[in-house]
Amino acid sequence: MGRITVLSKELSDKIAAGEVVERPASVVKELLENALDAGADDVRIELEKGGKEAIRIVDNGTGMDSVDVPLAFGRHATSKIAKFEDLFHIRSFGFRGEALPSIAAVSRIELLSRTRDSVSGTRAIVENGRISEISEAGCPPGTSVIVKDLFETVPARRKFLKKDASEQAHCMEVVNRLAIANPHVKIRVFSGGKMISSIPATADPSERVSLVLGDDYGKNLIAVNTVKQDVHVSGFISGPGITRSNRRNIYLYVNRRYVKDSLISRAVINAYRGVIEDGRYPSAVLFVDLSYDDVDVNVHPAKMEIRFREPGKVYGAVLESLIEALAFCSMGQSGSGRSLPRGTGRMEPEKRYIISSGPSRPLFNRGLYARAGVNGFVCEDSEPFQESGAAGHDSFFSSLSYIGQIAGTYLIFSSGDDGMVMIDQHAAHERILFERLKKTAGSINGQRLLIPEVIQMSPAEEAALMDCAEILGGFGMEIGFLGGGTVVIKSIPDMISRSDIRTVIADIMAEISDMGKSVEIGKTGEKILAMISCKGAVKAHDALTETEVEQLCRDLDSTPFSSTCPHGRPVYIRFGPGELGRLFRRK
């Protein structure tokens, strides 16, 4: 290491910018928050190549005069705070005076701004963090900011940016987060000159939630509105029948600021414990409002992390509020006055999509093992798997003596060594289907829907789905894109034709919408195959005949990796005679 030196202003500015500006979405967040702080109720956002080439945000807020415009690009120049104590009474989004100078340090900015009582506005051009031009200009009241060539002077940072669609999806997620908390603001988003999102102002917060997150969520809202220990908890949560496989649909706000807070997130999830199955998560748009003195938002420059003075009080208020709302829902009511669907959503969808199910037939003959089913599936007289590394235990499962089924889920067998084997029927069938689907990936038969399913989703979800439409097509799923977040499902894999299509799509979105990750047929494809296998496999509480159990065992014997399901859970548990003796305390 050399001697200690003071970093140049240019280098220190770029380092500081790295804390605030990670990608185009960071620019959209900071500028949109500035517009909201300026009292704007109409905002226009324009993106070029996902924001990598250009971002333009125009608002009708209060604007700045010719004196304030150059000051706005100075680091730690702000109108939001004046003394140290003000940090503990923050009511605005931005307050540290870091947004504009940080963005300017890694891009080229052109700013136009005018106050309502000014005859003319001010135009400023900033390059590499320095104002190169400032002049008088004509413009409407409000502020327009154009950011071009983001990270052009920092190629090491630019190379980490993802595809245009992925970066645009990140930008739209930021827009959605702020739109939910500010229903009075009209927001329009354009990409390449084409409008991709139009969110009108509304006086009803539930309407804004429906507009942003989609009608499926909006039609099944449970309103929350309580005050406990001076903590006001309000917003909307989903009923127990509407779940997802990840937490991505949980939006949390503290004093109207979007946050990622593990404390509140844990309270939301714990409120649903025992109400929804493990591994599933609710949807929620939750606003937690408390005294500004009790919250520290000055933890990180991005202001996504916060600290509570009394975290236990906040946790308890959120937990109790949600438990009460869910208890009210269990009586057949929802806080918003809407009836909630019962069960898991297989009623009406099944009537619509099953075109030729015919009379009731034994479970293992419902197309799962028939030659007319999924391409590559086998029936009883066909050849079993012939693949290196297959089960490796010869006819272990076929040699077991079937005793019966307990809890409608577990198959009980006696083994040749006087021991006992328990098989989870769902996990076993899931592994069988998964391995067969892997062999036929890319050519799985699809069943066309008599009535195509039209689904409204967020722009971020639509972009993610569009990115991997070709992969899903190989899985038997034909998808059409109508624009504006409207997606049409025309066909689905044959083996899951009895499933709730909307739930299937929601789970697929959970697998493919890991933003920033490339979607490939490898790991992501296997996750989708595992999900399809799970949907198509026999379920807990499905009664199996002895013939069906025998077929299941034969298939397990010829299936690779048959000791676990595709998600890593055990397919079977084996008890030797010694273990059984110890359980009964026999010597």
N, C-alpha and C positions, 0 to 999 in steps of 0.2 A: 504493500500500500504506500502511496505517495503522501506528500504533505497535505494538510487540510487547506482547501481553497473555498472561496465563496462561489457558488454556481451563478452562471450568467442569468440575467432576467429571462432570456428566451428559453433556456433549458428549464429553469424553475417553473415557468409558466406552462410548459408542455407537461412537466411532471404533475403539476396541480391539475391540469386539464384531464389527465388520465384518471383522476379520482371522480370526476364529474361526468366526463364524456367517454362512454365505452363503445358506443355504436350509434347509428342514426336515431334509434329510438330514444337515446338519452337526450339528444338535441330536441326532438319533438316534445319530450316530457318537460324540459326546462322552459322552452319557449311557450308551450301551452299553459304551463303554470303561471308564467309572467302575464299572459293574456288574461287569465282568470283573476289574478291579483289586481289587474288594471280595471276590473269591472266589466270586461267584455261579455256580451251575451250572444255574439255571432262571430264564429271563428271559421276560417277557411284554411285547410291544410293541403299543400301540394307536394307530392313526392315524385322524384325522378330516380328510376332504378333502385327502388326500395329506400331512397334517401341517401344513397351513397354518392350520387352525382349532384343532387340539389334537394333542398327542403325549403319550402316557403310557407310561412304562417302569417296570415293577415287577420287582425282583430279590430273591433270597433270600440276598444277601451278608451281610457282617459288620454293616452298618448303622452309624449314628452316634448318639452320645448327645446329651443336651440342651446340652452345652457346645460340641460340635463343629458342630452344625447351623448356628447363626448365623455361626460363623467361616468355614464353607464358602462363603458368599456374599461374602466379602471378597476383593478382587483380590490375586493372588499369595499366597493362603493355601493351603497344601498339606501333606499328610503324607508326600509322596514324597521330598522332598529337604530337607536341613537346612543344608548348606554348599556352597560353589562346586564343590568336587571331586565332589560327588554327581552333577553334571550329566554326568559322563563315565562313570557306571556305572548308567545308567538301565535298569531292568528292568520298569517299569510303562508303561502306555499314556499316562495323563495324569500330569503332574508339575509343570506350571507354575502351577497354581492359577488358570487363566483360564476354564475351561469354564462353571461355574455363574454367576459374575458376568457373563460376556459374554452368556450366554443371557438372564439376568435383565434386562439392560440394554435388551433389545429385545422383551420379552414379559412375561407374567404367569406366575409359577411357584407351584405348591403342592407342598411337599415333606413327606413322612411318612417317618420313619426310626426304627428301634429296633435296639439291639444284642441279642444272644441272652440276655445275663444281666440285662437290664433288665426291670422289671415293666411299664413303659409306654413309649411312644414319644414323639417330638416332632414337632409340626406347625408348619410355617413357610409364610407367604404373602409373596411378594416381588413388588412392582410397581414398574416403572421403576427397577429396580436397588436399591430400598430395601425392607427388611423392614417390612411393615405389621402383621404379626401373628405371634406365636410362642406356642405353648401346648402343654400336655401332651395326648397323644391315645393312644387304643388302636390298635394295628396289629400285624401279624405281624412277626417278625424280618426285617430287610432294609430296602430303601429303595424308595419309590414317588415318582416325580417326574412331575408333570403340567405341561406347558408349553402355554399358551393364547395365542391372538391374536399369533402371531409377526409381528414388524415392524408391528404396529398403530400404534405411535408413530413409525415410520419409513416413511411411505407411499412415499417415493422408492425404498426398497429393496423394498417389498412388490410394487410394480408390475412388477418384473422376474421375479417368480415365474411359473412356467408353469402349464399345466393340472393339475388334481388328479392325473390318471393319470400325468403326466410326473413330478411331484414324488414321487408314491408310488414310481415306478420307481427314482428316485434313492435313496430311503430303503431300498428292497429291495436295491439294489446294495451299500449300506453294510453291511446286515445279512449279506448273502452273504459279503462280504470277511472280516468278523470271524468268521462261522460256520465258514468253511473252516479258519481257523487255531486254532479252539477246539472241536474235535470232542466234548469232554467236556461241553459246555454245551448244554442243551435250550433252544431258542428258538422261540417262537410269535409270529406277527404277525397282528393283527386290523385290519380296515379297515371302518369303519361297523358294528361289532359282528359282522362275519363273519370267520372265520378264513381268511386267504389263504395262510398258510405255516406249516407245522409241521415243525421240524427236530429230530428226536430226538437225544439224546446217543448217541455211538458210540465204541467203543474203537479201531475201525479207521479211520484217516484216509482211506483210499480210499473207504469207505462215505460219509463226510461229503462228499467231493468229488462223488461220484455223486448224492447227495441234493440238493446245491446246484446243480451244473452240469448235471445230467441224466444219464440212463442211457447215452445215446449216447456221451458222453465217458467215463463211468465204465467202460464195457465195453471200452474201447480204451486203457487206461492202460499206460504204460511207467514203472515205478518207477525213481527216481533216489535213490541213497544212497551218497555218497562223502565222503571227507575229503581235501582237498588243501591243503597249505600252511596247516594249522590253520583252514581254512574248510570247514565242513560244509555240503554241498549235498544237499538231499533234496526229495522231492515226487514229482510225476507230470507226464509230458509225453505228448503225443499222438504216434501213429505217423505216418510220412510220408504215409499215405493219408488222414489226417484233417486237413484244413486249412480255413482261413477266409480271407476277403478283407480282414480287418483284424486289429489286435492286441488287440481288446477281450477276448479270452478268455485273455489272459496275466496271471496273478495272481502278484505278486512280494511276498515277505515277507523282511524282514531282522530277525533276532532276534524272530520272530513278529509283527512290526509290518508292516502293509500299507504299501507304498511305491510311488511312481512314480519309478523310477530308470532313466535312459537307459543307464547303464553295463551293468547286468544285462540290461536289455531287448535291448541290442545283442548281448550274448553269446549270449542265447537264439536270436535270429534268425540270427546267424552260424553257430551250430552246425548249423542246418538248410540252410545254403547248399550247393547242389548236390544236396540230397536232395529238396527240394520246389521247384516252379516259382516263378519270380520273381513277385512280387505276391501270393503266398499266404503265410499266416502260421500257425504252429502254435498249439495250445492248451497251456497250462502252468500248473501250480500249483507254485511253486518256493519253497522255504524256504532261505534263506542264513543260517547261524548262525556267528558269530565272536565274538571277545572284545569285550565292551562298550567296552573302551578304544579299540578300532579303529574305532568308529562314532560320529559326531556326529549325534544326532537333534534337536538344539536349533537347527535351521536356520530353521524357520518355525513360527509358532503352530499351524498346522494339522498339523504334524509328518508331512507326506506326503513331504517332501524330506529327504534325508540326505546325509552326506559320509563317505567312507571315508578312513582315514589312508593306506592302500595300495591305491588303486583297481586297479592293474594285477594285484595278487595275487587280488583278488576276481573280476575279469574272467576271468583265466586259469582259476581254479578252476571257475567256472560253465561256461565253454566246454568245457573238457576233460571235465567230468562228463557233459555232455549228449552230446558226441560219442561217448563210450564207451557210453552207454546206447543211442544210435541204432545204433551198430555192432553191439551185441548183438542189437538188434531185427532188423537186416538178416539175421541168421542164422536168422530164423523164430521167435525167442523174444521175450518181453517181460519186463521186470524184475519185473512183478507176477505172472508165471506164466500170463498169459492169451495166447492166440494172437491175433495181430494180423491184420486183413484185408489182403489183398494187392490191389494195383492201386488204382483210384480209386473203387471202390464201385459199378460198373455191373452186377455179376453178378446176384445174387439180385433186387435191386430191379427190374431190367429184365424179368426173368421174370414178376414179379408184376404190373407195371403195363401192359405192352403186351398189350392184349386182342385186337386184331385186326390185328397187323402183317402177317400173311400171309407168303407166300414172299419171299425176298430180291429187292429191286428196285433199279434204279439210284438212286444217292444223291439226285439232284435230283427224284426222283418219289416220295419217301417222305412225301407229304402237304405238302411245303414249298411247292410251286407249284400244287397241285391246288385246284380250286374247293371241294372238301370240307375243305380245310385252314383255316388261320386266316382269319377274315373280312377281306376286302380284299386278300388275296393274288391274284396273277394267274397264269394259265398261259400257255403260249407264244403262243396266238392272241388274247390279250386286249390291251386298250389299255395302253401303258406309262404311267409317271407323267406327269401333266400338271400341273405346279406351277411357279409363278414361282420363279426362282432355282435351277432344276434344274441338272443336271450342267454345262451350259454348254460342253461340248466336243463337241457333236453326236454323231457316231458314232466317237469316238476309239477306244474299247476294241474296238468291233466291227470296226474296220478293221485291227486288228493280226493278224499271221500267227502262229498258235500253233505253237510248236516242241516243247514238252514240259514235264514236271513234274520238279522236282528236290527232294530231301529230303522228298518226299511232301507238300510244303507250298507251294512257290513255283512259279507258272506262268510260263514263259518265252515271250516273244513277240519277233518282229522287227517294227520299225516301218517306215513308208514312207520315212523319211529315213535308212535303213541303220543306225539305232540299235537299242537293245534295251530292252524293258520287262519288269520283274518284278512280278508281282502276288501278294500274300499272299492265298491263297484264303479263309482264315478271316476275315481283316479285311474283305475285299471282301463276302463273304456277310453278315457281321455288320452292315455299314452298310446293305445292301439291306433286310434284315429289320427293322432299327431304323426306317428311314424309313417302311416300310409299317405297322409297328406304331403309329407316331405318328399316322398318318392314321386308324387304327381304334381308338385308345385309348378305352376305355370300353365297347367292344362286341367284345372279342376272344373267340373261341370257346374254351370249356373242355372238356376230356375228363374225364368222371367216372371215378374209379378203381373197379375191380372190388372191391378191398379198400382201404377208406379207410386212410390212413396216420396212425397215432397217434404224436404227438411230444411228449416231455416237455421243457419249457423253463423257464428261470428266470422268476420273477414279473416281472422287469424286461422281459424279452423278450416275455412274454405281453402285458403292457400296451402295449408299442410296437406289436406286431402287431395288437392289438385297435383301436388308434387309426386304423390305415389299412386295416382289413379291407374297407371299402367301395371304396377305391381298387383293392385287389388283386382284388376281385370283378369290377371292370371289365376286369381283365387276364385273366379266365378262371379265377380261382382262388377256389374256394369253401372257406371255413374255418369250422370250428365250435369253440367254446370250452366245455370241460367244467369249467373251474375248476381251481384248484390247480396251474396250469402245464401242464395237459393240453390239447393242441390237436389237432384232427382235420382233416386235409387231405382234402377230398371230391372236388375236381377241380383240374386244373392246365391251363395253357395247352396247346392241342393241339400246338403246334410243339415243345414240350420234353417230350413224353410219354415219350421214350426216356431222359431224364436221371434221375440219382439224386435222388429227391424230397427226401431229407434234406439233401443238399448244396445243392440249389436253395433250400430254406427257410433254411438257414444263411446263404447269400449274400444273400438278401432281407433277413434280419434285420440283416445288416451295413450295408445301405443305409438302413434305416428307423429304426435304433435310435440315431441321433445325439441323445442326450438334450438337451432344452432347445430343440430346433428343431421348429417346427411342420411337420407332414407335409402336403404339398400335392401336387396333381397336377402341378405345375410341375417344379421341379428334382428333387425326390425321385422323382416319377413317371418322369422321363426316365432317372434312374439305374437304376430297376427295369426299365424297358424295355430299356435297354442290356444289363443282366444277362441278361434273357430272350433277347434277340437273340444274345448270346454263347453261351448254352446251346444254342440252336436251330440255330446256323450250322454249316456243315461244319467239321471239325476238321483240324488238321495230321495228315498221314499218311493222310487219306482219299483214295483214288485216284479221280480224275474221268475220265470219258470225254470225248472231243473234243466231243460234242454238249453235254454238261453245261458244258464250258468256254465254248462259244459262247453258251449261254443266260446264263451268269454275266456275260459281257461285254456282252450286250444290256441286261441289267438294270442294270449299272453305268452305261451311257450314259444311262439315264432316271432315275437316282437322284441326288438333291441331295447335295452335300457328299461326293462319292465319293472324294475324295483321302485321307480319313482314316476310320478306324473310329470308333464312338461314344466310344471312350476316348482318341482323339487320336493313335493310332498310324497310320503311313502305310499306305495300301492298296497303293500301287504306287511303284516307283522307276524313273525313266527315265534311260537312258544314251544320250546323243547319240554320233554317230560320232567327234566330237572327243575326248570323254571316254574312249571305248573305245581310241582311238589312244594317248592319253596313258598309259593303264594298261599298254599293251604297248610304251611308249616309242617310238612312231612319231612322226615329225615331221609 
